[in-house]
């Protein structure tokens, strides 16, 4: 390569990268970008066929693909929202074993649903699954409809999920435009717009729709998803040398794979300090239910409050719950990241000083002076509980074993659920 060529390539890259940045800031000439991207199209017939061939040889083997009924595709797609494929597989298999079809899902008790979902987070997804199962039972005889627009009327199903179900389970020509398809589209066409904008999503959907084949629409969606997940990677350099679309790719040609797709910067997460209380009375632990709306709606949790409470403040919190003279020890801190929020948690292990202790110690936990925490195992005695109603004021002592086996505690508290488990089976 001559010096001039190198210069002109780097010049082009800088100019286009600059255009990308401007596009993200809203300065781009949207009409021009749309025209250019539409003219490029995502791919033409030869590349389409190469992509499907690549998929036949390289597709990921996933349980829901082995028997892609509408129900299977639906459950897997809902689980895959916000969750990695590898993490979803055991959840999917357990869910299907417990609730194999729409009627079983519609009739499942809420606690079972939540327990099956425990660890996946975003529990509104599973609540919506059940709402949709009821809708399906009442309106469609328990069968998912094939038209994307009808699917979109079901709880929790948006345009992407509807297209995925319709194309994979029913072979309807509907592009399922998720992050993978948007990334592949932006790189193939060199579209410099922020792929999070409705205009870019619409452009990608129409460009894909224009080339969807009659015979394998579901496979084309899955081929693009797999290409995005395994070759045209979101973070780090894409593996262009292994890409069946490389000859047509604008980003590869222009050296822009590290610039495209353009994504607007997300607002920084809000950090909230919270203090969590693991309150033990013998072999039982105090749980309370969260409000029916908002973050982690309606889920059981360890009592907690905003702020980083000192020992004195923690004692006052316990007193408000009716616990006098508790034995307090600091538990390890923990952090949990939600989409827009981060919890930095301080925790107090509270042992209720009733009855006679057996002196068994918990090696993980130490008092401020380094001495081990002693867990008393008192005779159960009534504290201030409000078991009559669910809601933010309801709190009850529940055997730790039952909590671990039957209750769905949010992943935000997983460090403390593990702590409970360690308390139950202390190390030698
Ligand atoms: S050539 Fe590279 S950047 Fe272009 S679509 Fe393929 S993997 Fe992505």
Boltz pocket constraint, residues with backbone or C-beta under 6 A from the ligand:
constraints:
  - pocket:
      binder: B
      contacts: [[A, 184], [A, 187], [A, 188], [A, 231], [A, 232], [A, 233], [A, 238], [A, 239], [A, 240], [A, 241], [A, 243], [A, 244], [A, 245], [A, 246], [A, 247], [A, 249], [A, 250], [A, 251], [A, 252], [A, 257]]
      max_distance: 6.0
